[in-house]
Amino acid sequence: MPKISEQSIFKIVGLMYDITQHTAPGSWIDVYNEMADLFGSGPGGFAAFDQRNNSFSVLEGTIEQTFLDEYSNYYQHQSPLRPGIVALRPGERFNRQEIIDDKTFRKLQIYQDFYRRQGVFHLESRVFLHHAESYAGVSFSRPDRRSNFSQSELLAMTYLMPHLARSFKLYFNLLEVHRHNQVISDAFDRIPQGVLVVDSHRKPVFVNARASEMLMKGDGLKLDGKGVLEASTNDRTFHRLIAQIFDRQTHEFDRFGGVVTVERPGGSRALELMISPFTNEGFRTIGSDRLAIIFVTDPEAKTVDVAELLIEIYGLTPAEAKLAHKLAEGMSFAEACEEMSISSNTGRTHLKRVFSKTNTNRQSALIKLILTGPANIRRSIEKVSG
């Protein structure tokens, strides 16, 4: 029987809090393995009971997958231990021997068919956390040839439970932060413009997918050897617009920043940058709570064929979609008909059908719909993902 020392307990507690900084799957298995070694446990692990679907799921553990599948699909609903475990609340415990004596348990069919094959005879379960309609707990086990858990071991488990609760809460909170950040990042990645957020030293703290592509090319915007954002031309105006955002004496923080064009050495049309204030206000940070957000538009960016999207979304014919697209690009009705080599009468027939299918009644409303409606959103998404 492993000796339980303060040092071994403190080691596990430290590991619990270290794990809260990681979000990789499987992180908590190290904690359970340490606890299992300390208490001489066989198969077990961290599990959650979901009140919504009335079922258990193993978060991390040492139970073989074959047994897990059997338990999940059948035995969890047949086990005579289930009512006692399901009834547990944070801070409460369950020991099989206290509910069913050894002799009776050995005679149960479920022990012969399932628990004995796993080497589970003695079972100690603890619930330490209620989170999002689920109860999280930990279980330890021993086979029939071993003795039940001792009072000193149970006392050590009791000591560890509050730390498990706190560390799991921190872990779940960190997961939520990562999830939130991922959602925000994915949303910005769907924007066709490049988006950068920089600090007062012009070092990026966020870069969306489009901006990352631009920086990789280094055609107009780039990062220098120290990771500082630089512009190939109009650098004075570029630097000034960013600098004034961080100048608390001369800059009203809620004011609009400014716009600057940046010529590109490659000869493509200039990048258009809109630079505006951003803030971390409300957070206790070291350094400035201000940031600058930069929206970068590339006039040379490839566009998705809007006509195809109009066909898909509104059921337009190819000719109708082509006419609508040309009007949205800025052509007059006469120019669009000439470009398509159709008569004005044919063009007017197409346009009437477009109005009907898009629920618009004039050209200005149709153009606004194309530029700001579902077709434009789909185009923005496909431009980034393509």
Disulfide bonds with the S-S distance in Angstrom:
none
